[in-house]
């Protein structure tokens, strides 16, 4: 006997539909059966449309977020010196296959496996069984749901959206370390931040069931901390070990400005990153969710939600995105005295600062918060550079790391008392919980792993290129190889 459940009625195949129509094997008028069948068709159609819409929604976000990576390539090439352009491009290119493959094999699994800490929330360990939300056993690379599966249209496009977040995390690190790091060393570091450490912090604080959300009231709707602060902290940990570029500091320790060699590429690159951020913001949302009956309201109310399933609107976050961008640009122009590089970078920093709470901020709040974050990150960048002789080539630690931390701290005060999640029993958003979250993101899962892995690589002599290669330029070997090929071809033709 096959049973189907629709509209709280059980229609059973062996109840004699041909002779006497039945519902639950009780005789009912034939017209009622027709009405119920129509309801079933409507439900099926609505469910199919919702699935197709959600699938296409995330697919579009992936396409838009790809522009972030294009923008980082252009931005970093524009900031680097001519002798290092090819190496900079290759470094950004190689992270794509490295992070994609490793994120498929274990990064996505980590996200679903570690929301309890492990053993932090109620002493619970790893989640080892599927729980209806797609727990970690569904994210295993050999599971049928991780391939073409006609019964599931969401898992892999959602995986792809998270993968593009992973690329972003690795690209943030890439900019900070240009012109002196080995490609092999960067590949290892890209895998670490892109497929391990940012994914752990997402599992802890960017998951409906994460322990930081439950216990700390952590709220980070558009990833001020779980992508930007952690990647900025990771980059700083590497820079401490990697050291500055040759010539960055004078003999008395005074920093020299090594400005961008191609301002056009920097500008276009950052505008592409701004554009890709529309996809980034949209991918942080669940596009359509029943926030009424599912939360005990009794009436269906469909809306967009954050990753925590707290209601928001695409309309509202659009305004907040633009206002935080505007606040960042204006403050960057003022605090840097019109420096083009910092003005454009500050637009991005303004968005990042406001991102933690842009699901709930008023647009004027988003603008002011973006401006505050830019002022602090700009001052912090130059203080850290002078005090600790840190050479952050594109200001990535400042724009992403410092701005992300400031955004988390401000969010704790501005949204104090708001629910961190749609579910009962979770801690409310509060300043202390957000401060602890900022330390975890930037320090524990960012700076510390970056410093440890860089130290190991440096001890093995595999972190930094030789001095003579750095002076000649990282493209020297590539150019020499190309010249050798040309000479060989010319000889053969003779």
N, C-alpha and C positions, 0 to 999 in steps of 0.2 A: 504494500500500500504506500503510495507516494503522497506526501502531505505538503501543502504550500500555505504559508501564513500571510494573509493580506487583510488590512482593515479590521484586525482583531477577530477575524472569522477563519475557520478551518474548512477548506474545500478539499474533500477527499475523493480520489479518483474512483473508488469502488462503491460509491453511494448510489449508483443507478441513475446517472444523468440522462441516459437515453429514455428511460421509462418514466421516472418521476424525479424532478429536480430536487436535490437535497443540499443543505448546508449543515455540516456536522451530523449527517445521516438523519436529519429531521426534515420532514416534508415542508416545502415552502413554495409559494407561487413562482412560476417560471420567470415572470418579469423581474422579480427580485434578484434571480441569478444573473440576468442580463445587466442589471444595475451594478451588482457587485463586480462582475467581469469588467465593466467599464471603469470602475474605480481602480481595479487592478491595473488596467492598461494605462490609466493616467499616472498612477504611482510609478509604474515602470518607466514611462516617458520622462517624468520629472527627475527620477533618479539617474537615468541615462544622460539627460541634459546637464545635470549637476556634475556628473563624473567627467563628461567631455569638456565642460567649461573649466573645471578645476585642472584637468590635464593640460589643456591649451594655455591656461593662465600661467602655470609654472613653466611651460615650454617658452613662452614669451619672455619671462623673467630671465631665463637662462641665456637667451639670445642677447638681451640688453646687457646682462652682466658680463658677457664676453667683451663688450666694449671697454669695461674697466681694465681688462688685461691689455687690450690694444693701447689704451691710454697710458698705462704704466710703462709699456715698452717705449712709447714716444717720449714720455716725460723723463725717463731715466737716460735715454740716449741724448736728449736735449741738454740734460744736466751734466753729462760726462764729457770728457775731452775727446777730441777726434781719434786719438790713438787707442781709445778703448771702446769705440762704438760697437764693433762686431762682437766683442766679448760680452758687452752689456746686453745686446740682443739675444745672443746664444743662451746666456744665463736665464733670461726671462722665458725663452722658448723651451728649454729643457725641463723647467719645472712643470710644464703642462703634462707630458707623459708620466713623469715620475710621481707626481701627486695624484693624477687620475688613477693610475694602476694601483697604487698603495691604498688610496681611499676606497677603491672598490673591494680590495681584499680584506682590509681591516679597519679603515677609518670609519665607515658607516656603521660597522658592527659596534665600535667603541661608543658611538653616540647613544645607541639603545641599551648598552650593557652597563653603563656606569652612573645612572642618575642617583643612586644611593651613596655614592662617594668613592669607593665602596666602604661599607661598614661604618658610615657616619650617621645616616638616618635610621633610627631604631635598630641599630646593629645589623642591618640587612646588608648582604653582600651583593654580588653581581646579579643582574636579572638574567636568568638562564632559560626562561621559558616565555613563549609568546603570551601576551596578555590581552590581545584584541586591539591594541594600539600599534602593533607592529614591533614587538620587542626584538631583542638582538638575534634570536634564532632566525627571524625572517630576513635579516640583513646579511646572512652568510652568503658568500659569493656563489655557492653551488645550489642555493635555494631556487626553485622554479620562478618565484616571484621577482627574482633579480634578473630576469630575461624577458623576452616577448611572452606575455601571459595574458590571454584574452579575458581572464577573470579579474585582472588588476591593471588599472590604467594610471595609477598614482605613484607607486613606489619608486620607479626608476626616474621619473621626471622630477620627483621630490629629491631623490638622490643627486640628480644633476644640479639642482639649485644649490644644495649643500656643497657639492664639489666646487662650484664657482666661488663660494665663500672661501673654500680651502685655497684656491688659486690666489684670491685676494690677500689672504693672510701671508702666503709665501711671497707675493709680490711686494708687500709692505717691507718685508725684511730685505728683499733684493735691492731696493733703492738705497738703503742706508749703507750698504757694504760695497758699493761699486768701486771699481778701479784698483782693487787690491786682493780680492778673495779668489781662491781657486774654484773653478767650475765644479769639480768633484765635491769639494767641501760644501759649496752652496747647495748642491743636489741633496746631500745628506741632511742639511739643515732645513731645506724646503720640505722634505718628507716629514721631518720631526714636527715642524710647526703646522704644516698643512694637513697631515693625516693622523696626528697624535694629540698634540697639546691643545690646539684650539678646539679640537673635537671633544676632548675631556672637559674643557671648561663649558662648552655648549651643553654637554650631557648634564653637568652640574647646575648650570644657571640659565640655560636657554632651552629648557625641556619642561613640558607640562608637569612632569613628575620629579624634577630635579631637587636635590636636597637643599640647595641654596635658596630656591624659591620657597620651599616648605618651611625651612627653619630660620632663614635670615630675612625673608621678605625681599629677596633680590629681584629686581625688575630692570630689564635691559632690552626694550622692545626692538630696537633697530641696531643693536650690537655695538654700542660705544665701548663695552668691555670685552664681550666674548669673541670679537674679532680684532678690533682696533687696539685696545689696551694690551691684550695678550701678545699680539704681533709686535707692537712697539716695545714692550718689555723684553721680548725675545731678542729683538734687534739690538737693544742696548746691551744685553748680556754678551752678545757676540762682539760688539764694538769695543767693549772693555778689554777683551782678549786680543782682538784683531789689530788694534792700534790705528793711528791716523795715517792718511796718505803722506807720502814723502813730500815735504815742502809745505804741509798744512800749517805747521807751527814754526815760528821763528826761533832762533836760538834762545831768546829770553822767554819763550813760551807764549808769545803773543800770537793769536790765531790769524791766519791769512784767509781772505775770502777767495775761494775757487768758484767763481760764478758759472752759471750755465753757458755752454758754448753755442747753443742754438735756442734762443728764447722762443722762436716760433713753435718748435716742437714741444717745448715745455707748456706753452699756452694751449695748443691744440690737444696735447695729451691730457691736461687737466680738465679741459672741457669734455673730452670723451669720458673721463672718469665721472664727472658730474652727470653726464647722460646715462652712463651705466648704473649710477646710483639709483635712478628711478627703478630699474629692475631689481636692485638690491633691496630697496624698501618694500617693493611689492612682494618679493620672495620671502620676506620676513612675516608676511601675513598668511592666514588661512582665508581664502577668498570668500567663502560662503559657509556659514555655520549657524545652527539653530541655538541661539543664545537665550531662548525663552524657555521652552519646555525642558530642554536638557539641563537647565540650572534650577529647575523647580518652580518656574514661573507659571506653568500650566498652559501657556499659549505659545505657539511657535513664533519665533522672532528671528529671522535670518539676517545676518550681518557679517561683515568682515571681522576677523579677530587677529590678535597678535599670536605669536608662537605659543603664548601661555593660554590661549583661548579666551582672553579678555577682549570685550568688544572695542572696536575702533571703526574709523571710516577711511576709505581711500581718499575721499575729499579732504578730510581734516589733515591727514598726514602730508598731502600734497602742499597745502598752504604752509605747514610747519617746515617742510623740506625747503621751500623757496625762501621763507623768512630767515631760517637759520643760515642758509647760504648767503643771503644778503647781509645779515649781521656779521658773518665772518669776513666777507669781502671788505666791508666798510672799516671794520676794526683793523684788519690786516693792512689796508692802505694807510690808515692813520698811524698805527704803532710802528710800522716799518718805514715811515716817511716816503711812501710811494714806491717802495721797492717792488718791481713787477713780480719777481719770483715769489716773494712772501705774500703778496696780495692774492695771487691766484691760489697758492697753497692754503691760505687762510680761509678761502671759501670752503674748501674741503674740511678743514679743521672745525669750522663753524657747524657744518652738518653733523660731523662726528660727535661734537660736544653735546648737541641737543638730541642726538639719536636715542639715548636711553629712555627718554620720556616723551618723545614726539608723538606717541599714540594718544597722549592726554593733554599735552601743553596747549595753551592758547598761542596763536601765531606771534603775538608780541613777546610772550615769554620765550618762545623758540629763538626769536631774533636776538634778544638780550643775552640769553644763555650762550648762543653761538659766539657773540662778541666777547663775552667774558672768557670763554674757553680759549679764544684766539689770543687775547692779551696775555693770559697766563702761560700758554704754551710757547709763545714767542720769547718772553722773558726767560722762561726755563731753559729753552734751547741754548741761548747764549751764555747763561750762567753755568750750565753744565759743561759747555764747550770750554769755557775759560778755566773753570775750577778743576775739572777732571781730565782735560785734554781729550775729549771725546769728539771724533770726527764723523758726524752723521751727515753724509754727503748731500742728501736731499731733504733733510729735516723730517725724516719719516718717524723717528722716535717722538718728536714733538707733535707733529700733525696728527698722528694716530695714537701714540702712547699717552702723552701728557694730556692731550685734549680728551681722549677717551676716559681717563681717570677723573678729570675735572667733571666730565659729563655725568659719571656715576655718582660722584659726591653731591652735585647740585640736584640730581634727580631724587636723592634720598630726602632732601629737605623740601623740594617743591611738591613732591607727591606723597609726602608723609601721611600715612594713614589710609591711602588708597589700597585696594586689594592687589596683591601681587599675582593672583591667579583667580580663575573663575570658580575654583573649588573651595569648599568650606574647610576650615582647620589650618589653612596656610597662614604664615605670618604676613602682616601687612607691610607695605613699603615703609622703610624707616631709615634715618641717617646712619645709624650704627651698622645695620645689615649691609647697606650699600658701601660703606667704608671698608668693611671686612671683605666684601666682594671685590672691591677695587684692588686690595692687597693681594687677594688670591689670583685675580686675573693678571695684573701687571707683574707682580712679584713671584708668587709661587709657581704659576704655570707659564709665565712669560720669561722674566729675567733669569731665574734660577736654571731652568733647563737650557736656555740659550748659552749661558755662561759655562755650564758643565760640559755640554757637547763641544763648544768651541775650544775649551781648555784641553779636552781629550785630543781633538784634531790638531791643535797647535803643538801639543807634546809629541805627536807623531810626525810633525813637520808637514802636515797636509792642509793647513788652514790658509796660509797666506802665500802669494806668489813670491819668488826670489826678488831681491832688490833690483838687480839689473833688468829683469823682465818688466818690473813696474816702471822703471825709468824709460825703457824703450817703448812701453805700451803693451797692453795685453793682446792687442791685435797683431803684434809683430810676427808671431809664429804662423798665424793664419795667412798674413800677407806674404811671408817668406815662402810658405808652401804653395800659394797661388803663383808666385813668381817662378818657382822651380818648375811647376807644371807648364807654365808658358814657355820657359826656356827649353824644356824637353820637347814640346810640340814644335817649336821653331827649328830645333835640330833635326827632328824627324822629317820635317817638310823639306829641308835642304838635302 
